[in-house]
Amino acid sequence: MLAPVAHRQYVFTLPKLLRPIFSRRRAWLGELCRIAARLLTDAYTAAAPGARPGLILFVQTFGDLANFNPHLQVLAVDGVFGADGRE
């Protein structure tokens, strides 16, 4: 269940030259997801120290033509939550 607040969607894609490497090393996609989460958390908390963003991240590995096109889908709260849980 999502908080009744505004949300944003982000999509992080890999350059075509890196896609074959990630097709052979699928575990790296999980690390890529953790890096994106850390970068977004740092960016959001820079604006409000001590607060945390609400993020949902997942890896998608196919494109429109069912080809290998790894990218990250992110649903983020448009803001941050304080320690008390309020936005």
Backbone as CSV, one residue per row, in Angstrom:
resi,resn,N_x,N_y,N_z,CA_x,CA_y,CA_z,C_x,C_y,C_z
1,MET,0.845,-1.149,0.000,0.000,0.000,0.000,0.907,1.232,0.000
2,LEU,0.579,2.178,-0.834,1.366,3.398,-0.956,0.793,4.495,-0.072
3,ALA,1.674,5.347,0.410,1.237,6.506,1.195,0.434,7.429,0.279
4,PRO,-0.582,8.104,0.815,-1.414,8.996,-0.011,-0.697,10.331,-0.288
5,VAL,0.427,10.248,-0.965,1.221,11.422,-1.325,1.611,11.314,-2.796
6,ALA,2.148,12.385,-3.344,2.586,12.371,-4.742,3.799,11.451,-4.897
7,HIS,3.894,10.829,-6.054,4.999,9.914,-6.362,5.635,10.299,-7.693
8,ARG,6.881,9.886,-7.876,7.608,10.062,-9.135,8.092,8.705,-9.622
9,GLN,8.247,8.597,-10.937,8.813,7.387,-11.514,10.142,7.744,-12.157
10,TYR,11.147,6.929,-11.884,12.458,7.066,-12.505,12.766,5.774,-13.245
11,VAL,13.487,5.892,-14.344,13.959,4.727,-15.083,15.449,4.927,-15.332
12,PHE,16.255,3.967,-14.890,17.697,3.983,-15.111,18.021,2.906,-16.133
13,THR,18.627,3.289,-17.240,18.956,2.326,-18.287,20.466,2.145,-18.398
14,LEU,20.850,1.022,-18.968,22.263,0.737,-19.218,22.609,1.064,-20.667
15,PRO,23.809,1.585,-20.895,24.244,1.783,-22.286,24.310,0.445,-23.024
16,LYS,24.077,0.468,-24.310,24.061,-0.769,-25.105,25.377,-1.536,-25.019
17,LEU,26.492,-0.835,-24.882,27.784,-1.517,-24.801,27.928,-2.355,-23.533
18,LEU,27.223,-1.995,-22.460,27.331,-2.733,-21.202,26.327,-3.879,-21.081
19,ARG,25.314,-3.902,-21.901,24.265,-4.913,-21.774,24.776,-6.350,-21.903
20,PRO,25.690,-6.662,-22.842,26.190,-8.043,-22.916,26.921,-8.477,-21.636
21,ILE,27.603,-7.567,-21.001,28.303,-7.899,-19.756,27.293,-8.276,-18.677
22,PHE,26.215,-7.486,-18.561,25.197,-7.763,-17.548,24.372,-8.996,-17.894
23,SER,24.310,-9.372,-19.170,23.576,-10.599,-19.520,24.333,-11.834,-19.043
24,ARG,25.653,-11.742,-18.948,26.458,-12.860,-18.461,26.627,-12.835,-16.947
25,ARG,26.431,-11.691,-16.346,26.598,-11.548,-14.889,25.336,-10.921,-14.300
26,ARG,24.282,-11.704,-14.231,22.979,-11.209,-13.779,22.995,-10.713,-12.336
27,ALA,23.885,-11.237,-11.504,23.951,-10.803,-10.101,24.326,-9.333,-9.996
28,TRP,25.016,-8.821,-11.008,25.386,-7.407,-10.993,24.164,-6.494,-11.069
29,LEU,23.054,-7.001,-11.589,21.839,-6.187,-11.656,21.326,-5.853,-10.259
30,GLY,21.474,-6.779,-9.324,21.099,-6.504,-7.938,21.970,-5.425,-7.331
31,GLU,23.265,-5.481,-7.630,24.178,-4.448,-7.134,23.851,-3.100,-7.763
32,LEU,23.493,-3.100,-9.032,23.094,-1.868,-9.706,21.859,-1.264,-9.042
33,CYS,20.943,-2.105,-8.631,19.734,-1.658,-7.929,20.096,-1.028,-6.585
34,ARG,21.010,-1.638,-5.849,21.449,-1.086,-4.561,22.167,0.252,-4.737
35,ILE,22.953,0.380,-5.790,23.643,1.645,-6.059,22.634,2.749,-6.366
36,ALA,21.645,2.447,-7.196,20.618,3.442,-7.525,19.847,3.862,-6.276
37,ALA,19.511,2.904,-5.415,18.800,3.224,-4.173,19.644,4.124,-3.283
38,ARG,20.937,3.819,-3.194,21.823,4.638,-2.355,21.950,6.056,-2.913
39,LEU,22.077,6.191,-4.235,22.194,7.512,-4.846,20.921,8.334,-4.662
40,LEU,19.762,7.710,-4.850,18.508,8.431,-4.648,18.319,8.815,-3.186
41,THR,18.655,7.912,-2.281,18.541,8.218,-0.848,19.444,9.383,-0.484
42,ASP,20.679,9.385,-0.987,21.593,10.496,-0.706,21.057,11.812,-1.257
43,ALA,20.512,11.783,-2.462,19.988,13.003,-3.075,18.787,13.543,-2.309
44,TYR,17.882,12.664,-1.909,16.689,13.114,-1.187,17.036,13.607,0.215
45,THR,17.920,12.899,0.910,18.232,13.289,2.287,19.150,14.507,2.340
46,ALA,19.803,14.864,1.250,20.604,16.094,1.232,19.705,17.308,1.421
47,ALA,18.481,17.208,0.925,17.531,18.316,1.066,16.911,18.369,2.455
48,ALA,16.825,17.238,3.126,16.210,17.172,4.459,16.983,16.169,5.304
49,PRO,18.077,16.592,5.931,18.882,15.656,6.737,18.058,14.959,7.814
50,GLY,18.310,13.677,7.973,17.600,12.896,8.976,16.321,12.263,8.469
51,ALA,15.876,12.632,7.287,14.651,12.068,6.721,15.012,10.946,5.746
52,ARG,14.025,10.136,5.394,14.236,9.004,4.479,13.214,9.071,3.349
53,PRO,13.646,8.771,2.120,12.673,8.712,1.027,11.942,7.376,1.021
54,GLY,10.796,7.351,0.421,10.083,6.101,0.191,10.390,5.639,-1.225
55,LEU,11.026,4.482,-1.375,11.439,3.984,-2.686,10.990,2.551,-2.896
56,ILE,10.552,2.261,-4.104,10.317,0.893,-4.554,11.132,0.750,-5.829
57,LEU,12.061,-0.197,-5.846,12.924,-0.412,-7.005,12.778,-1.845,-7.493
58,PHE,12.810,-2.029,-8.802,12.887,-3.381,-9.330,13.606,-3.370,-10.668
59,VAL,14.196,-4.501,-10.986,14.951,-4.673,-12.216,14.042,-5.269,-13.276
60,GLN,14.073,-4.680,-14.452,13.362,-5.238,-15.601,14.421,-5.584,-16.633
61,THR,14.342,-6.767,-17.218,15.414,-7.223,-18.109,14.997,-7.354,-19.566
62,PHE,13.844,-6.862,-19.927,13.428,-6.971,-21.320,12.894,-5.634,-21.802
63,GLY,12.972,-5.448,-23.113,12.476,-4.227,-23.727,11.176,-4.474,-24.464
64,ASP,10.800,-3.524,-25.300,9.550,-3.615,-26.050,9.513,-4.816,-26.990
65,LEU,10.649,-5.208,-27.518,10.709,-6.307,-28.473,11.146,-7.616,-27.830
66,ALA,11.017,-7.722,-26.524,11.411,-8.902,-25.752,12.904,-9.198,-25.878
67,ASN,13.689,-8.160,-26.128,15.145,-8.304,-26.175,15.724,-8.025,-24.787
68,PHE,16.980,-8.415,-24.569,17.617,-8.169,-23.277,17.959,-6.687,-23.177
69,ASN,17.241,-5.995,-22.337,17.403,-4.556,-22.140,17.251,-4.281,-20.643
70,PRO,18.305,-4.530,-19.856,18.175,-4.360,-18.409,18.060,-2.888,-18.030
71,HIS,17.089,-2.606,-17.174,16.924,-1.260,-16.653,16.209,-1.333,-15.314
72,LEU,16.313,-0.258,-14.563,15.698,-0.197,-13.243,14.462,0.677,-13.299
73,GLN,13.396,0.202,-12.718,12.175,0.983,-12.549,12.124,1.407,-11.086
74,VAL,11.869,2.676,-10.846,11.825,3.199,-9.477,10.544,4.000,-9.287
75,LEU,9.838,3.704,-8.214,8.709,4.516,-7.789,9.136,5.177,-6.488
76,ALA,9.163,6.506,-6.473,9.667,7.248,-5.318,8.621,8.237,-4.830
77,VAL,8.551,8.377,-3.523,7.699,9.399,-2.930,8.273,10.752,-3.325
78,ASP,7.428,11.670,-3.703,7.880,13.001,-4.085,8.112,13.833,-2.827
79,GLY,9.158,13.484,-2.117,9.503,14.115,-0.844,10.176,13.090,0.039
80,VAL,10.182,13.346,1.328,10.812,12.429,2.281,9.901,12.251,3.487
81,PHE,10.191,11.213,4.255,9.474,10.954,5.496,10.416,11.232,6.662
82,GLY,9.911,11.907,7.676,10.696,12.159,8.880,10.723,10.932,9.766
83,ALA,11.452,11.046,10.869,11.569,9.918,11.806,10.220,9.519,12.385
84,ASP,9.277,10.455,12.461,7.959,10.152,13.009,7.006,9.580,11.957
85,GLY,7.495,9.405,10.707,6.676,8.804,9.667,5.863,9.794,8.856
86,ARG,5.952,11.072,9.182,5.189,12.069,8.432,6.017,12.600,7.279
87,GLU,5.333,12.992,6.216,6.035,13.530,5.052,6.411,14.972,5.298
